[in-house]
């Protein structure tokens, strides 16, 4: 009798050890509802180290760290599929509408340098047609990075640069340089697919004509294959309908960030943070 009970218990244990099929996780991802309110950012986010997510001349990832991305390629592909299923055009559009593009709300001040995490480094092509590393531009500057993939995202990010009647992105760029000589504006345009990428590359000439010459070497057009799902999740830009602003220090730390359209209070907050980081940078160089 005891032997029978032992054997039955062993069989039940083996049944309980059976893993849940992987596709059930994918089904779970498909059922996630669209965002109804913005994520509140209260602590530093980003990458744990200053990594290069590609190599010169390559739009694809050159993948940087097995520790970060994992060694199981099959599981990684499945997670990519889960992400793509969840982030359908309907999901992203609905989330954008529900939050007015404000996928996350900014912190009340900039993060401390020693606590901050990193923005990803990469080599990308600028509208000048030259390869340039992002971190190669950061030395000695506070960098205000605009990241977007769509027209709606670009329009969101533009609202942070209309300051006291000046458009710092275009005609008011000289006023920006005068007011913020220790800062710079960097664009990262990530077209959603190959066709849109081709159209943007064909439009480089018109982009160059629409922005000041000083910004040409700071305007990147990069493949959507560069910022893969896990990178997007880590830097909180995983809704392609919205636009994102990251204020980076000279070492590539994310010191402040926001998304969506700027209201008056947020506009003042961003430029207050920029001025605070300029003072910090100046003190470090003395």
NUZA-495031 format. One record per residue (C-alpha): residue number from 1; x, y, z. Coordinates in Angstrom, 1 decimal, m for minus. Each point is the difference from the previous one (the first is absolute). Layout:
<node i="NUM" u="X" v="Y" w="Z"/>
...
This chain:
<node i="1" u="0.0" v="0.0" w="0.0"/>
<node i="2" u="2.8" v="2.4" w="0.9"/>
<node i="3" u="1.7" v="m0.8" w="m3.3"/>
<node i="4" u="m3.1" v="0.8" w="m2.0"/>
<node i="5" u="m0.4" v="3.4" w="1.8"/>
<node i="6" u="3.6" v="0.8" w="m0.6"/>
<node i="7" u="m0.2" v="m0.8" w="m3.7"/>
<node i="8" u="m3.2" v="2.1" w="m0.4"/>
<node i="9" u="1.6" v="2.9" w="1.8"/>
<node i="10" u="3.0" v="m0.1" w="m2.4"/>
<node i="11" u="m2.2" v="0.0" w="m3.0"/>
<node i="12" u="m1.9" v="3.1" w="1.3"/>
<node i="13" u="3.3" v="1.7" w="0.7"/>
<node i="14" u="1.1" v="m0.5" w="m3.6"/>
<node i="15" u="m3.3" v="1.4" w="m1.3"/>
<node i="16" u="0.4" v="3.1" w="2.1"/>
<node i="17" u="3.6" v="0.5" w="m1.3"/>
<node i="18" u="m1.3" v="0.3" w="m3.6"/>
<node i="19" u="0.7" v="3.6" w="m1.2"/>
<node i="20" u="m2.9" v="2.1" w="m1.2"/>
<node i="21" u="0.2" v="0.1" w="m3.8"/>
<node i="22" u="1.8" v="3.1" w="m1.3"/>
<node i="23" u="m2.9" v="1.0" w="m2.2"/>
<node i="24" u="m2.2" v="0.7" w="3.0"/>
<node i="25" u="2.3" v="2.9" w="0.9"/>
<node i="26" u="m0.5" v="1.3" w="m3.5"/>
<node i="27" u="m3.8" v="m0.3" w="0.3"/>
<node i="28" u="0.3" v="1.9" w="3.3"/>
<node i="29" u="1.9" v="2.8" w="m1.7"/>
<node i="30" u="m2.7" v="0.4" w="m2.6"/>
<node i="31" u="m2.6" v="0.6" w="2.7"/>
<node i="32" u="1.8" v="3.0" w="1.5"/>
<node i="33" u="m2.3" v="3.1" w="m0.2"/>
<node i="34" u="1.2" v="3.3" w="m1.3"/>
<node i="35" u="1.4" v="2.5" w="2.4"/>
<node i="36" u="m2.6" v="2.2" w="1.7"/>
<node i="37" u="2.4" v="2.2" w="2.0"/>
<node i="38" u="3.7" v="1.0" w="m0.2"/>
<node i="39" u="2.8" v="m1.8" w="1.8"/>
<node i="40" u="1.4" v="2.2" w="2.8"/>
<node i="41" u="3.8" v="0.2" w="0.0"/>
<node i="42" u="1.4" v="0.3" w="3.5"/>
<node i="43" u="3.4" v="m1.7" w="m0.4"/>
<node i="44" u="2.8" v="m0.2" w="m2.5"/>
<node i="45" u="m0.5" v="m2.3" w="m3.0"/>
<node i="46" u="2.1" v="m1.0" w="m3.0"/>
<node i="47" u="3.0" v="m2.4" w="m0.5"/>
<node i="48" u="2.3" v="m1.1" w="2.8"/>
<node i="49" u="3.1" v="0.8" w="m2.0"/>
<node i="50" u="1.1" v="2.1" w="m3.0"/>
<node i="51" u="m0.3" v="m2.6" w="m2.7"/>
<node i="52" u="0.2" v="0.2" w="m3.8"/>
<node i="53" u="m3.1" v="m1.6" w="m1.5"/>
<node i="54" u="1.5" v="m0.3" w="m3.5"/>
<node i="55" u="3.3" v="0.4" w="m1.8"/>
<node i="56" u="1.1" v="2.6" w="m2.6"/>
<node i="57" u="m1.7" v="m0.6" w="m3.4"/>
<node i="58" u="m2.6" v="m2.4" w="1.4"/>
<node i="59" u="m3.6" v="0.8" w="0.5"/>
<node i="60" u="m0.7" v="m3.3" w="1.8"/>
<node i="61" u="1.0" v="m0.6" w="3.6"/>
<node i="62" u="3.5" v="m1.3" w="0.6"/>
<node i="63" u="m1.3" v="m1.5" w="3.0"/>
<node i="64" u="1.8" v="1.4" w="2.8"/>
<node i="65" u="m0.5" v="m2.1" w="3.1"/>
<node i="66" u="m1.1" v="m3.6" w="0.5"/>
<node i="67" u="m0.8" v="1.0" w="3.6"/>
<node i="68" u="m2.4" v="2.7" w="m1.2"/>
<node i="69" u="m1.7" v="m1.8" w="m2.8"/>
<node i="70" u="0.3" v="m3.6" w="1.2"/>
<node i="71" u="1.6" v="m3.0" w="m1.7"/>
<node i="72" u="m3.2" v="m1.8" w="m1.1"/>
<node i="73" u="m0.6" v="1.3" w="m3.6"/>
<node i="74" u="m3.3" v="m1.9" w="m0.2"/>
<node i="75" u="m1.4" v="1.6" w="3.1"/>
<node i="76" u="1.2" v="3.4" w="m1.2"/>
<node i="77" u="m1.9" v="m0.5" w="m3.3"/>
<node i="78" u="m3.1" v="m1.0" w="2.0"/>
<node i="79" u="0.2" v="3.1" w="2.2"/>
<node i="80" u="0.4" v="2.1" w="m3.2"/>
<node i="81" u="m3.2" v="m1.6" w="m1.3"/>
<node i="82" u="m1.8" v="0.6" w="3.3"/>
<node i="83" u="1.0" v="3.7" w="m0.2"/>
<node i="84" u="m1.1" v="0.4" w="m3.6"/>
<node i="85" u="m3.3" v="m1.6" w="0.7"/>
<node i="86" u="m0.6" v="2.2" w="3.1"/>
<node i="87" u="1.1" v="3.1" w="m1.8"/>
<node i="88" u="m2.3" v="m0.2" w="m2.9"/>
<node i="89" u="m0.9" v="3.2" w="m1.9"/>
<node i="90" u="m3.4" v="0.0" w="1.8"/>
<node i="91" u="1.5" v="m0.4" w="3.4"/>
<node i="92" u="2.6" v="2.7" w="m0.5"/>
<node i="93" u="m2.6" v="2.4" w="m1.6"/>
<node i="94" u="m2.5" v="m0.6" w="2.8"/>
<node i="95" u="2.7" v="0.4" w="2.7"/>
<node i="96" u="1.1" v="3.3" w="m1.7"/>
<node i="97" u="m3.6" v="1.3" w="m0.1"/>
<node i="98" u="m0.8" v="m1.0" w="3.6"/>
<node i="99" u="3.1" v="1.7" w="1.4"/>
<node i="100" u="0.2" v="2.9" w="m2.6"/>
<node i="101" u="3.4" v="m1.4" w="m0.9"/>
<node i="102" u="1.2" v="0.2" w="3.6"/>
<node i="103" u="1.3" v="m3.6" w="0.2"/>
<node i="104" u="1.9" v="1.0" w="3.1"/>
<node i="105" u="0.1" v="3.1" w="2.1"/>
<node i="106" u="3.3" v="1.6" w="0.9"/>
<node i="107" u="1.7" v="0.1" w="3.4"/>
<node i="108" u="m0.3" v="3.2" w="2.0"/>
<node i="109" u="3.7" v="0.7" w="m0.4"/>
<node i="110" u="3.0" v="m1.4" w="m1.7"/>
<node i="111" u="1.6" v="m3.2" w="1.4"/>
<node i="112" u="3.2" v="0.1" w="2.0"/>
<node i="113" u="3.0" v="m0.9" w="m2.2"/>
<node i="114" u="1.2" v="m2.9" w="2.2"/>
<node i="115" u="m3.5" v="m1.5" w="m0.1"/>
<node i="116" u="m0.7" v="0.5" w="m3.7"/>
<node i="117" u="0.0" v="m2.7" w="m2.7"/>
<node i="118" u="1.2" v="0.1" w="m3.6"/>
<node i="119" u="m1.6" v="0.8" w="m3.3"/>
<node i="120" u="1.2" v="m2.5" w="m2.7"/>
<node i="121" u="3.0" v="0.9" w="m2.1"/>
<node i="122" u="m0.1" v="m0.7" w="m3.7"/>
<node i="123" u="1.6" v="0.9" w="m3.3"/>
<node i="124" u="m2.6" v="1.4" w="m2.4"/>
<node i="125" u="m0.2" v="2.0" w="m3.2"/>
<node i="126" u="m0.7" v="3.7" w="0.2"/>
<node i="127" u="m1.8" v="2.1" w="m2.6"/>
<node i="128" u="3.5" v="1.0" w="m1.2"/>
<node i="129" u="0.3" v="m3.6" w="m1.1"/>
<node i="130" u="2.8" v="m0.7" w="2.4"/>
<node i="131" u="0.4" v="m2.7" w="2.7"/>
<node i="132" u="0.1" v="1.5" w="3.5"/>
<node i="133" u="0.0" v="m1.5" w="3.5"/>
<node i="134" u="m2.5" v="1.5" w="2.4"/>
<node i="135" u="2.4" v="0.1" w="2.9"/>
<node i="136" u="2.6" v="1.7" w="m2.2"/>
<node i="137" u="m2.3" v="3.1" w="0.0"/>
<node i="138" u="m0.6" v="0.1" w="3.8"/>
<node i="139" u="3.4" v="1.2" w="1.3"/>
<node i="140" u="m0.2" v="3.4" w="1.7"/>
<node i="141" u="m3.7" v="0.4" w="m0.6"/>
<node i="142" u="m3.4" v="m0.5" w="1.5"/>
<node i="143" u="m2.0" v="m1.8" w="m2.8"/>
<node i="144" u="m3.7" v="0.3" w="m0.5"/>
<node i="145" u="m0.9" v="m3.0" w="m2.1"/>
<node i="146" u="m3.2" v="m0.3" w="m2.0"/>
<node i="147" u="m1.0" v="m3.5" w="m0.9"/>
<node i="148" u="m3.0" v="m0.8" w="m2.3"/>
<node i="149" u="m1.2" v="m2.4" w="m2.7"/>
<node i="150" u="m3.1" v="1.6" w="m1.3"/>
<node i="151" u="m1.4" v="3.4" w="m0.9"/>
<node i="152" u="m2.1" v="0.0" w="3.2"/>
<node i="153" u="3.1" v="m0.7" w="2.0"/>
<node i="154" u="2.0" v="2.7" w="m1.7"/>
<node i="155" u="m2.8" v="2.6" w="0.6"/>
<node i="156" u="m0.1" v="m1.0" w="3.7"/>
<node i="157" u="3.7" v="0.6" w="0.4"/>
<node i="158" u="m0.1" v="3.3" w="m1.8"/>
<node i="159" u="m2.1" v="1.5" w="2.8"/>
<node i="160" u="2.9" v="0.0" w="2.4"/>
<node i="161" u="2.0" v="2.5" w="m2.2"/>
<node i="162" u="m2.5" v="2.8" w="m0.3"/>
<node i="163" u="1.5" v="2.3" w="2.6"/>
<node i="164" u="m1.1" v="3.6" w="0.5"/>
<node i="165" u="m1.1" v="0.4" w="m3.6"/>
<node i="166" u="3.2" v="m1.6" w="m1.4"/>
<node i="167" u="0.1" v="m3.4" w="m1.8"/>
<node i="168" u="3.3" v="m1.4" w="1.2"/>
<node i="169" u="m0.1" v="m2.7" w="m2.7"/>
<node i="170" u="m0.1" v="2.4" w="m3.0"/>
<node i="171" u="0.1" v="3.8" w="m0.2"/>
<node i="172" u="0.7" v="0.4" w="3.7"/>
<node i="173" u="3.0" v="m2.3" w="0.1"/>
<node i="174" u="2.4" v="3.0" w="0.4"/>
<node i="175" u="m2.0" v="1.1" w="3.0"/>
<node i="176" u="0.3" v="m3.5" w="1.4"/>
<node i="177" u="3.8" v="0.1" w="m0.5"/>
<node i="178" u="0.2" v="3.4" w="1.7"/>
<node i="179" u="m2.2" v="m1.0" w="2.9"/>
<node i="180" u="1.5" v="m3.5" w="0.4"/>
<node i="181" u="3.6" v="0.0" w="m1.3"/>
<node i="182" u="0.8" v="m3.2" w="2.0"/>
<node i="183" u="m2.9" v="m2.0" w="m1.5"/>
<node i="184" u="m0.9" v="m1.6" w="m3.4"/>
<node i="185" u="m3.1" v="m1.5" w="m1.7"/>
<node i="186" u="0.3" v="m3.5" w="m1.4"/>
<node i="187" u="m2.6" v="m1.7" w="m2.2"/>
<node i="188" u="m0.5" v="m3.8" w="m0.3"/>
<node i="189" u="m2.5" v="m0.7" w="m2.8"/>
<node i="190" u="m0.9" v="m3.7" w="0.0"/>
<node i="191" u="m2.3" v="m0.7" w="m3.0"/>
<node i="192" u="m2.4" v="m2.9" w="0.7"/>
<node i="193" u="0.9" v="m2.3" w="m2.9"/>
<node i="194" u="2.2" v="m0.3" w="m3.1"/>
<node i="195" u="m2.3" v="2.0" w="m2.3"/>
<node i="196" u="m0.3" v="2.9" w="2.4"/>
<node i="197" u="3.7" v="m0.2" w="0.6"/>
<node i="198" u="0.6" v="0.3" w="m3.7"/>
<node i="199" u="m2.3" v="3.0" w="m0.3"/>
<node i="200" u="1.7" v="1.8" w="2.9"/>
<node i="201" u="3.5" v="m0.7" w="m1.5"/>
<node i="202" u="m1.3" v="1.4" w="m3.3"/>
<node i="203" u="m1.2" v="3.1" w="1.9"/>
<node i="204" u="3.4" v="0.7" w="1.6"/>
<node i="205" u="0.4" v="3.1" w="m2.3"/>
<node i="206" u="m3.2" v="1.5" w="1.1"/>
<node i="207" u="0.7" v="m0.8" w="3.7"/>
<node i="208" u="3.4" v="1.8" w="m0.3"/>
<node i="209" u="m1.7" v="3.0" w="m1.5"/>
<node i="210" u="m2.6" v="0.1" w="2.8"/>
<node i="211" u="2.5" v="0.1" w="2.9"/>
<node i="212" u="3.1" v="2.1" w="0.8"/>
<node i="213" u="3.3" v="m1.2" w="m1.4"/>
<node i="214" u="1.4" v="m0.3" w="3.5"/>
<node i="215" u="m2.5" v="m2.9" w="0.6"/>
<node i="216" u="0.8" v="m2.0" w="m3.1"/>
<node i="217" u="2.6" v="m2.2" w="1.7"/>
<node i="218" u="m2.4" v="m0.5" w="3.0"/>
<node i="219" u="m3.0" v="m1.3" w="m2.0"/>
<node i="220" u="0.0" v="m3.8" w="m0.2"/>
<node i="221" u="m2.1" v="m2.2" w="m2.3"/>
<node i="222" u="0.3" v="m3.5" w="1.3"/>
<node i="223" u="m1.6" v="m3.4" w="m0.7"/>
<node i="224" u="m2.9" v="m1.2" w="2.2"/>
<node i="225" u="2.1" v="m3.2" w="0.3"/>
<node i="226" u="2.5" v="2.0" w="2.1"/>
<node i="227" u="m2.2" v="0.7" w="3.0"/>
<node i="228" u="m1.3" v="m3.5" w="0.6"/>
<node i="229" u="m2.9" v="m0.8" w="2.4"/>
<node i="230" u="2.1" v="m0.4" w="3.1"/>
<node i="231" u="1.9" v="3.2" w="m0.5"/>
<node i="232" u="m3.3" v="1.8" w="m0.6"/>
<node i="233" u="m1.4" v="m1.4" w="3.2"/>
<node i="234" u="3.1" v="1.0" w="2.0"/>
<node i="235" u="m0.2" v="3.6" w="m1.2"/>
<node i="236" u="m3.8" v="0.2" w="0.1"/>
<node i="237" u="m0.6" v="0.8" w="m3.6"/>
<node i="238" u="m2.0" v="m3.0" w="m1.0"/>
<node i="239" u="m3.0" v="1.8" w="m1.5"/>
<node i="240" u="1.0" v="1.2" w="m3.5"/>
<node i="241" u="m2.9" v="2.4" w="m0.3"/>
<node i="242" u="1.5" v="2.3" w="2.6"/>
<node i="243" u="3.1" v="2.1" w="0.2"/>
<node i="244" u="2.6" v="0.0" w="2.7"/>
<node i="245" u="2.4" v="2.5" w="1.6"/>
<node i="246" u="3.2" v="m1.1" w="1.8"/>
<node i="247" u="2.3" v="2.4" w="1.7"/>
<node i="248" u="3.5" v="m1.6" w="0.1"/>
<node i="249" u="3.1" v="1.1" w="1.8"/>
<node i="250" u="3.5" v="m0.1" w="m1.6"/>
<node i="251" u="0.4" v="m3.7" w="0.9"/>
<node i="252" u="m3.3" v="m1.1" w="m1.5"/>
<node i="253" u="m2.0" v="m0.4" w="3.2"/>
<node i="254" u="m3.7" v="0.6" w="m0.3"/>
<node i="255" u="m0.5" v="2.8" w="2.5"/>
<node i="256" u="m3.6" v="1.0" w="m0.9"/>
<node i="257" u="m2.5" v="m1.2" w="m2.5"/>
<node i="258" u="m3.6" v="0.4" w="m1.1"/>
<node i="259" u="m2.4" v="m1.0" w="m2.8"/>
<node i="260" u="m3.0" v="1.4" w="m1.9"/>
<node i="261" u="m1.1" v="3.6" w="m0.2"/>
<node i="262" u="1.5" v="2.7" w="2.3"/>
<node i="263" u="m2.3" v="2.1" w="2.1"/>
<node i="264" u="1.2" v="3.3" w="1.5"/>
<node i="265" u="1.1" v="m1.4" w="3.3"/>
<node i="266" u="1.9" v="m2.9" w="m1.6"/>
<node i="267" u="1.7" v="2.4" w="m2.5"/>
<node i="268" u="1.3" v="2.1" w="2.8"/>
<node i="269" u="1.1" v="m3.1" w="1.9"/>
<node i="270" u="2.0" v="m1.3" w="m2.9"/>
<node i="271" u="1.9" v="3.2" w="m0.5"/>
<node i="272" u="0.6" v="0.4" w="3.7"/>
<node i="273" u="1.6" v="m3.4" w="0.0"/>
<node i="274" u="2.1" v="0.8" w="m3.0"/>
<node i="275" u="1.3" v="3.2" w="1.8"/>
<node i="276" u="0.7" v="m2.1" w="3.1"/>
<node i="277" u="2.0" v="m2.5" w="m2.0"/>
<node i="278" u="1.9" v="2.8" w="m1.7"/>
<node i="279" u="1.0" v="1.3" w="3.4"/>
<node i="280" u="1.1" v="m3.5" w="1.0"/>
<node i="281" u="2.1" v="m0.4" w="m3.1"/>
<node i="282" u="1.6" v="3.4" w="0.4"/>
<node i="283" u="1.0" v="m0.9" w="3.6"/>
<node i="284" u="1.5" v="m3.3" w="m1.2"/>
<node i="285" u="2.2" v="1.8" w="m2.5"/>
<node i="286" u="1.4" v="2.6" w="2.4"/>
